[in-house]
């Protein structure tokens, strides 16, 4: 066994394992979301990229020998890597001009009605080559990686025709193959109706069913299918058609729901047994109950609310108290959430949604991992899991949310290998 295959991170002041409480498996709910699994004076032992042991250094030091690489954590905090379970990673250009319009008072819906919003990004994205899209997506991924995101979900949705949507998914497939970040791809052709189909919405939906879904399934380009169910996007019935067909092609289901108005998709997520219902700013108590009964995970996106200068955040406290396994994600995209930082998302969750720092960290790691079907592999620091972890510049897990928008740069380890700053440059 060579030295590079064994790693010990020692002198950890605080290790937040996010390990499951005794007798509980699956995503954390209720009081378990407030238990980050802290160990003081800790060590993490890694072999061939897999965690072999975690615990107090005094109990593990006999494993360490001259063939083991040793990293001194300097009494700092170690956590699992962040899992960002809702992003729109691949697009061309940006919408900085619309940012100015929103500052001047225009709403998201007004900008979209005038031909801006998603449609403006679609125009730029269709014109871009696959190589250009790959370069820009790699840049976005690297921003996230520097901030500690080691796994992310990424959607298509800025092509809105068969050729362009497949191109976006192939870019994501290439990014996943090259690493180091693990990427879970989602088809979001039902993001909005493209301009050329404005007078024939049904024809666009039919093209998704007849052309795009079979191609995606054949090439295995996505694990999930998503749809934006809202007044300016797709109706509940249209969303049901798309997601029902996606399930028949073997894809898991996710839904953008209840962002601007109640009754737009969350109940459908429960009906269809979707993995997640995302956004949920306007959800009511009855629909929260439906999600609980259907075991659907809510993915909350406070940076989107913040970046749109809105004030209605998702009711995270009611969700947690009802027994939902809440997830936090950035919603990184060029319009409503140009905010790639998971740490900033944690701060917003605590300050605006009254989540505790422990709940926020749980929602951004192990619960997010379970929402992607990866809870047995990543999201917590437990023996047998992949050694995706962060060595922070801070000492206490609460400081991740407390130091809002601080320029912190954790040391990032993926499968036990430290990712250097040089490696993540575009």
C-alpha positions as CSV (number, residue, x, y, z in Angstrom):
1,X,0.0,0.0,0.0
2,X,1.6,3.3,-1.1
3,X,1.6,6.5,1.0
4,X,-0.8,8.4,-1.3
5,X,-3.6,5.9,-0.7
6,X,-3.8,6.6,3.1
7,X,-4.6,9.9,4.6
8,X,-5.1,11.1,8.2
9,X,-6.5,14.5,9.0
10,X,-5.6,15.2,12.6
11,X,-5.8,17.9,15.2
12,X,-9.3,18.8,14.2
13,X,-10.8,21.1,16.8
14,X,-14.4,20.4,15.8
15,X,-15.5,17.6,13.4
16,X,-19.1,17.9,12.2
17,X,-19.8,14.4,11.0
18,X,-23.5,14.8,10.2
19,X,-23.7,11.1,11.1
20,X,-27.1,9.5,11.5
21,X,-28.5,9.4,15.1
22,X,-28.8,5.9,16.5
23,X,-31.6,4.0,14.9
24,X,-32.2,6.5,12.1
25,X,-31.3,6.2,8.5
26,X,-32.3,8.3,5.5
27,X,-32.5,12.1,5.5
28,X,-32.7,13.9,8.8
29,X,-36.0,15.2,10.1
30,X,-37.2,17.1,13.2
31,X,-34.8,17.2,16.1
32,X,-32.2,15.1,14.1
33,X,-31.6,18.1,11.8
34,X,-30.2,19.9,14.9
35,X,-27.6,17.2,15.6
36,X,-24.5,17.8,13.5
37,X,-22.6,14.9,15.1
38,X,-19.8,16.9,16.7
39,X,-16.5,15.3,17.8
40,X,-13.8,17.4,19.5
41,X,-10.1,16.7,19.3
42,X,-10.9,14.6,16.3
43,X,-9.3,12.8,13.4
44,X,-10.5,11.4,10.0
45,X,-8.8,8.4,8.5
46,X,-9.1,7.8,4.7
47,X,-8.0,4.9,2.6
48,X,-8.3,4.8,-1.2
49,X,-10.7,7.7,-1.1
50,X,-13.1,6.1,1.4
51,X,-13.5,7.1,5.0
52,X,-12.2,4.3,7.2
53,X,-12.8,5.9,10.6
54,X,-13.7,9.1,12.4
55,X,-13.4,9.8,16.1
56,X,-11.2,11.2,18.8
57,X,-7.5,11.3,17.8
58,X,-6.5,9.4,20.9
59,X,-8.6,6.5,19.8
60,X,-7.4,6.4,16.2
61,X,-3.7,7.4,16.3
62,X,-2.5,3.7,16.3
63,X,-3.7,3.5,12.6
64,X,-1.3,6.2,11.6
65,X,2.2,5.1,10.5
66,X,5.1,6.3,8.3
67,X,3.2,5.3,5.1
68,X,0.2,7.6,5.9
69,X,0.0,11.1,4.7
70,X,-0.9,13.3,7.7
71,X,-2.5,16.8,7.5
72,X,-2.7,18.9,10.6
73,X,-6.0,20.7,10.8
74,X,-4.7,23.3,13.1
75,X,-7.7,23.0,15.5
76,X,-10.0,24.1,12.7
77,X,-13.5,22.9,11.7
78,X,-14.0,19.9,9.3
79,X,-17.3,19.2,7.7
80,X,-18.7,17.2,4.7
81,X,-18.5,18.9,1.4
82,X,-21.5,21.0,0.5
83,X,-24.1,19.3,-1.8
84,X,-25.9,21.9,-4.0
85,X,-29.1,20.2,-5.0
86,X,-30.5,22.8,-7.4
87,X,-28.4,24.8,-9.9
88,X,-28.7,26.0,-13.5
89,X,-25.0,25.7,-14.2
90,X,-24.8,25.8,-18.0
91,X,-25.8,28.9,-20.0
92,X,-24.2,31.6,-22.2
93,X,-23.8,35.3,-21.3
94,X,-25.5,36.8,-18.3
95,X,-28.4,39.1,-17.5
96,X,-26.6,42.0,-15.8
97,X,-28.7,44.5,-17.8
98,X,-31.9,43.0,-16.3
99,X,-30.3,43.2,-12.9
100,X,-30.3,47.0,-13.4
101,X,-33.9,46.9,-14.6
102,X,-35.0,45.1,-11.4
103,X,-33.1,47.6,-9.3
104,X,-35.1,50.3,-11.1
105,X,-38.4,48.6,-10.2
106,X,-39.2,46.1,-12.9
107,X,-40.4,42.7,-11.7
108,X,-39.2,39.3,-12.8
109,X,-42.6,38.7,-14.5
110,X,-42.5,42.1,-16.3
111,X,-39.0,41.5,-17.6
112,X,-40.0,38.0,-18.9
113,X,-43.2,39.4,-20.6
114,X,-41.0,41.9,-22.5
115,X,-38.8,39.1,-24.0
116,X,-36.2,39.1,-21.3
117,X,-35.6,36.6,-18.5
118,X,-35.2,33.0,-19.5
119,X,-35.9,33.8,-23.2
120,X,-32.9,36.1,-23.4
121,X,-30.6,33.5,-22.0
122,X,-32.1,30.9,-24.4
123,X,-31.2,33.1,-27.4
124,X,-27.5,33.4,-26.3
125,X,-27.2,29.8,-25.3
126,X,-28.5,28.5,-28.6
127,X,-25.9,30.6,-30.4
128,X,-23.0,29.3,-28.3
129,X,-20.9,26.4,-29.3
130,X,-20.6,23.4,-27.1
131,X,-16.9,24.4,-26.4
132,X,-18.0,27.9,-25.3
133,X,-20.7,26.5,-23.0
134,X,-18.3,24.0,-21.5
135,X,-15.7,26.8,-20.8
136,X,-18.3,29.0,-19.1
137,X,-19.9,26.1,-17.1
138,X,-16.4,25.0,-15.9
139,X,-15.8,28.6,-14.7
140,X,-19.1,28.5,-12.7
141,X,-18.3,25.1,-11.3
142,X,-15.0,26.3,-10.2
143,X,-16.5,29.2,-8.3
144,X,-18.7,26.7,-6.4
145,X,-15.8,24.3,-5.8
146,X,-13.7,27.0,-4.3
147,X,-16.5,27.7,-1.8
148,X,-16.7,24.1,-0.8
149,X,-19.3,22.5,-3.1
150,X,-18.2,19.0,-3.9
151,X,-21.4,17.6,-5.5
152,X,-24.1,19.6,-7.4
153,X,-27.2,19.0,-9.3
154,X,-27.4,20.9,-12.6
155,X,-30.3,21.4,-15.0
156,X,-30.6,22.1,-18.7
157,X,-33.4,24.5,-19.6
158,X,-31.7,27.2,-21.6
159,X,-31.9,25.4,-24.9
160,X,-35.6,24.7,-25.2
161,X,-35.3,22.7,-28.3
162,X,-34.1,19.1,-28.8
163,X,-30.7,19.9,-30.3
164,X,-29.8,22.6,-27.7
165,X,-31.1,20.8,-24.7
166,X,-29.1,17.7,-25.6
167,X,-26.0,19.9,-26.1
168,X,-26.4,21.3,-22.5
169,X,-26.8,17.8,-21.1
170,X,-23.7,16.7,-23.0
171,X,-21.8,19.6,-21.5
172,X,-22.8,18.4,-18.0
173,X,-21.8,14.9,-18.8
174,X,-18.4,16.1,-19.9
175,X,-18.0,18.1,-16.7
176,X,-18.9,15.1,-14.6
177,X,-16.4,12.9,-16.4
178,X,-13.6,15.3,-16.1
179,X,-14.3,16.0,-12.4
180,X,-13.4,16.8,-9.7
181,X,-16.9,17.8,-8.8
182,X,-19.6,15.2,-8.9
183,X,-22.5,16.4,-11.1
184,X,-26.1,15.0,-11.2
185,X,-27.8,16.1,-14.4
186,X,-31.5,17.1,-14.7
187,X,-33.5,17.7,-17.9
188,X,-35.5,21.0,-17.6
189,X,-36.8,21.4,-21.1
190,X,-40.1,22.4,-19.4
191,X,-38.5,25.6,-18.1
192,X,-40.7,28.0,-20.2
193,X,-42.3,27.8,-23.6
194,X,-39.8,29.1,-26.2
195,X,-40.8,32.0,-28.4
196,X,-41.3,30.0,-31.6
197,X,-44.0,27.9,-29.8
198,X,-45.8,30.8,-28.1
199,X,-48.9,30.3,-30.1
200,X,-48.8,26.4,-29.9
201,X,-47.8,25.4,-26.4
202,X,-49.0,21.9,-26.9
203,X,-46.7,21.3,-29.9
204,X,-43.7,22.2,-27.7
205,X,-44.8,19.8,-25.0
206,X,-45.3,17.1,-27.6
207,X,-41.8,17.6,-28.9
208,X,-40.5,17.0,-25.4
209,X,-42.5,13.8,-25.1
210,X,-41.8,12.5,-28.6
211,X,-38.2,13.6,-29.3
212,X,-36.3,14.9,-26.3
213,X,-37.2,12.4,-23.5
214,X,-36.5,9.3,-25.7
215,X,-33.1,10.8,-26.7
216,X,-32.1,11.7,-23.2
217,X,-33.1,8.2,-21.9
218,X,-31.3,6.5,-24.8
219,X,-28.0,8.4,-24.2
220,X,-28.4,8.3,-20.4
221,X,-27.8,12.0,-20.2
222,X,-30.0,12.8,-17.1
223,X,-31.0,11.2,-13.8
224,X,-33.9,13.5,-13.2
225,X,-36.6,15.5,-15.1
226,X,-37.8,18.8,-13.7
227,X,-40.5,21.3,-14.8
228,X,-41.3,24.9,-13.9
229,X,-44.9,24.9,-12.8
230,X,-46.1,28.5,-12.5
231,X,-48.3,31.2,-14.1
232,X,-45.6,32.3,-16.6
233,X,-44.3,28.8,-17.2
234,X,-46.3,25.6,-17.3
235,X,-49.7,24.7,-15.8
236,X,-50.2,21.8,-13.4
237,X,-51.7,19.7,-16.2
238,X,-48.9,20.4,-18.6
239,X,-46.4,19.6,-15.9
240,X,-48.2,16.4,-15.1
241,X,-47.9,15.3,-18.8
242,X,-44.1,16.0,-18.9
243,X,-43.3,14.4,-15.6
244,X,-45.5,11.3,-16.1
245,X,-43.7,10.7,-19.5
246,X,-40.3,11.3,-17.9
247,X,-41.0,8.7,-15.2
248,X,-42.0,6.2,-17.9
249,X,-38.5,6.8,-19.4
250,X,-36.9,5.9,-16.1
251,X,-36.1,9.4,-14.9
252,X,-36.7,10.7,-11.3
253,X,-38.9,13.7,-10.8
254,X,-38.3,17.2,-9.4
255,X,-40.6,20.2,-9.7
256,X,-40.2,24.0,-9.5
257,X,-43.3,24.8,-7.5
258,X,-45.2,27.5,-5.6
259,X,-42.5,30.2,-6.2
260,X,-44.9,33.0,-7.0
261,X,-48.4,31.7,-6.3
262,X,-49.8,28.8,-4.2
263,X,-51.4,25.9,-6.0
264,X,-48.7,25.7,-8.7
265,X,-47.1,22.3,-8.5
266,X,-46.3,21.2,-4.9
267,X,-49.5,19.1,-4.6
268,X,-48.6,17.5,-7.9
269,X,-45.1,16.7,-6.5
270,X,-46.8,14.8,-3.8
271,X,-49.2,13.1,-6.2
272,X,-46.4,11.9,-8.4
273,X,-44.0,11.0,-5.6
274,X,-41.4,13.4,-6.9
275,X,-38.0,13.3,-5.2
276,X,-38.2,17.1,-4.5
277,X,-40.4,20.1,-4.7
278,X,-38.3,23.2,-5.1
279,X,-38.8,26.9,-4.2
280,X,-42.1,26.7,-2.2
281,X,-42.1,30.4,-1.2
282,X,-45.9,30.5,-1.2
283,X,-46.8,27.0,0.0
284,X,-49.7,26.6,2.5
285,X,-50.0,24.3,5.5
286,X,-52.3,21.8,3.7
287,X,-49.8,21.2,0.9
288,X,-46.9,20.9,3.4
289,X,-48.9,18.0,4.9
290,X,-49.2,16.4,1.5
291,X,-45.5,16.6,1.0
292,X,-44.9,15.0,4.4
293,X,-47.3,12.1,3.6
294,X,-45.7,11.6,0.2
295,X,-42.1,11.8,1.6
296,X,-41.2,14.6,-0.8
297,X,-38.1,16.6,0.1
298,X,-38.5,20.4,-0.1
299,X,-35.5,22.2,-1.7
300,X,-35.5,25.8,-0.5
301,X,-33.7,28.5,-2.4
302,X,-33.4,31.7,-0.3
303,X,-30.8,33.3,-2.5
304,X,-33.4,33.5,-5.3
305,X,-35.7,35.4,-3.0
306,X,-32.9,37.7,-1.9
307,X,-31.7,38.3,-5.5
308,X,-35.2,39.2,-6.7
309,X,-35.6,41.7,-3.8
310,X,-38.6,39.8,-2.6
311,X,-39.5,39.4,1.1
312,X,-41.6,36.1,1.1
313,X,-39.2,33.3,2.0
314,X,-40.2,29.7,2.2
315,X,-41.7,28.7,5.6
316,X,-38.8,26.6,6.6
317,X,-39.7,26.4,10.3
318,X,-43.2,25.1,9.6
319,X,-41.7,22.5,7.2
320,X,-39.1,21.3,9.7
321,X,-41.7,21.2,12.6
322,X,-44.0,19.2,10.3
323,X,-41.3,16.6,9.7
324,X,-40.0,17.4,6.3
325,X,-36.4,16.7,5.4
326,X,-35.5,20.2,4.3
327,X,-32.7,20.8,1.7
328,X,-30.9,24.1,1.0
329,X,-29.5,24.9,-2.5
330,X,-28.2,28.0,-4.3
331,X,-30.5,28.0,-7.4
332,X,-27.4,29.5,-9.2
333,X,-28.6,30.9,-12.5
334,X,-28.1,34.0,-14.6
335,X,-31.3,35.8,-13.7
336,X,-33.0,35.2,-10.4
337,X,-30.0,33.8,-8.4
338,X,-26.5,34.7,-9.6
339,X,-25.3,33.5,-6.2
340,X,-23.1,30.4,-6.3
341,X,-22.1,30.4,-2.6
342,X,-23.5,27.7,-0.4
343,X,-22.2,29.5,2.7
344,X,-24.2,32.6,1.8
345,X,-27.2,30.4,1.3
346,X,-26.7,29.1,4.9
347,X,-26.6,32.6,6.2
348,X,-29.8,33.5,4.4
349,X,-31.5,30.4,5.7
350,X,-30.7,31.3,9.3
351,X,-31.4,35.0,9.1
352,X,-34.5,35.0,6.9
353,X,-36.0,31.6,7.5
354,X,-35.1,31.1,11.1
355,X,-33.3,27.8,10.6
356,X,-30.6,27.1,13.2
357,X,-27.0,26.8,11.9
358,X,-27.1,23.0,12.6
359,X,-30.3,22.7,10.5
360,X,-28.8,24.7,7.7
361,X,-25.7,22.6,7.6
362,X,-27.7,19.4,7.7
363,X,-29.9,20.7,4.8
364,X,-26.8,21.6,2.7
365,X,-25.0,18.2,3.2
366,X,-26.7,15.0,4.2
367,X,-30.3,16.0,3.4
368,X,-29.2,17.3,0.0
369,X,-27.3,14.1,-0.7
370,X,-30.4,12.1,0.0
371,X,-32.5,14.3,-2.3
372,X,-30.2,13.2,-5.2
373,X,-30.3,9.6,-4.3
374,X,-26.7,9.7,-3.0
375,X,-27.2,9.6,0.8
376,X,-25.4,6.3,1.2
377,X,-22.3,7.6,-0.6
378,X,-21.8,11.3,0.4
379,X,-23.2,14.0,2.7
380,X,-21.8,12.8,6.0
381,X,-18.4,11.8,7.3
382,X,-19.0,8.1,8.2
383,X,-17.0,4.9,7.6
384,X,-17.6,3.6,4.1
385,X,-18.6,6.9,2.5
386,X,-16.6,8.9,0.0
387,X,-14.1,11.2,1.7
388,X,-15.5,14.5,0.3
389,X,-14.7,17.0,3.1
390,X,-13.8,20.5,3.9
391,X,-11.1,21.9,6.2
392,X,-12.4,25.3,7.0
393,X,-10.7,28.5,8.0
394,X,-13.0,28.8,11.0
395,X,-13.4,26.9,14.3
396,X,-17.1,26.3,14.9
397,X,-19.8,25.1,12.5
398,X,-22.1,28.0,13.5
399,X,-19.6,30.4,12.0
400,X,-20.4,29.0,8.5
401,X,-23.7,31.0,8.7
402,X,-22.6,33.7,11.2
403,X,-19.9,35.2,9.0
404,X,-22.3,36.2,6.2
405,X,-20.7,36.5,2.7
406,X,-17.2,36.2,4.2
407,X,-14.5,35.4,1.6
408,X,-13.7,32.1,3.3
409,X,-11.8,29.5,1.2
410,X,-11.9,26.0,2.7
411,X,-9.4,23.4,1.8
412,X,-11.4,21.0,-0.3
413,X,-10.9,17.2,-0.5
414,X,-12.7,15.0,-2.9
415,X,-12.3,11.3,-2.5
416,X,-9.5,12.0,0.0
417,X,-7.5,14.1,-2.5
418,X,-7.0,17.8,-1.9
419,X,-8.0,20.0,-4.8
420,X,-5.5,22.8,-5.2
421,X,-6.4,26.3,-6.4
422,X,-4.4,25.8,-9.5
423,X,-6.5,22.8,-10.5
424,X,-9.8,24.7,-10.3
425,X,-8.7,27.6,-12.6
426,X,-10.7,27.8,-15.9
